[in-house]
Amino acid sequence: MPASIRKLVTFVEEVRREMDRPVEPPVRRAAAIAVIANPFAGRYVEDLTPLMEIGEELGALLTERAVAALGIEGTAAESYGKAAAVGENGELEHAAAILHPKMGTPVRKVLGKGAALIPSAKKRCGLGGVLDVPLGHKDAAYVRSHFDAMEVRVPDAPRADEILVAIVVTDSGRPLPRVGGLTKAEIKGEDGLR
């Protein structure tokens, strides 16, 4: 079952100054969001395989759109995250079915790697609900400079029978990071942790 997409939204956030200090190069995050029909809204369904397949489809589509919005090659992306919000007639397991079993593989394919788990969040909300998409370095989870989040929302979504699905990709970590930990230069990228 392909996704029934009502709307696609893509935007880029670019931070140039933080605490009145220049951020060079600027920190850029791109969010690509799909607002889709929830085929199981308002009813319990045991087999959520169609939503898992939708997750796979959206993993590729949204990651490609986010990378294109940044104007970089997928391999140049540094961190990523995913999130979904179901409308009031959906259940959290609908969001989980989209985000977890199959979405990661196409995301990693677009980015050329991605050894670390893709941080994720799910919730239920009404129109215009805010979704905080957690972020982490794509190849090494212990890189603290990339522990972050991006707030996204679509003013007219999700409707009661919809799901809002977001993928965020960045070309850097937080602005002016200085809390220590593993640095980008120290990444081995073997186990997804270091």
Secondary structure, DSSP 8 states (H G I E B T S, - for coil): ----EEEEEEEEEEEEEETTEEEEEEEEEEEEEEEEE-TTTTS--S--HHHHHHHHHHHHHHHHHHHHHHTS-GGG--EEEEEEEE-TTS-HHHHHHHHSSSSHHHHHHHHT---S---EEEEE--TT--EEEEEEESS-TT-GGG-EEEEE--TT---TTEEEEEEEEESS-SSS--S-S--GGG---SSS--
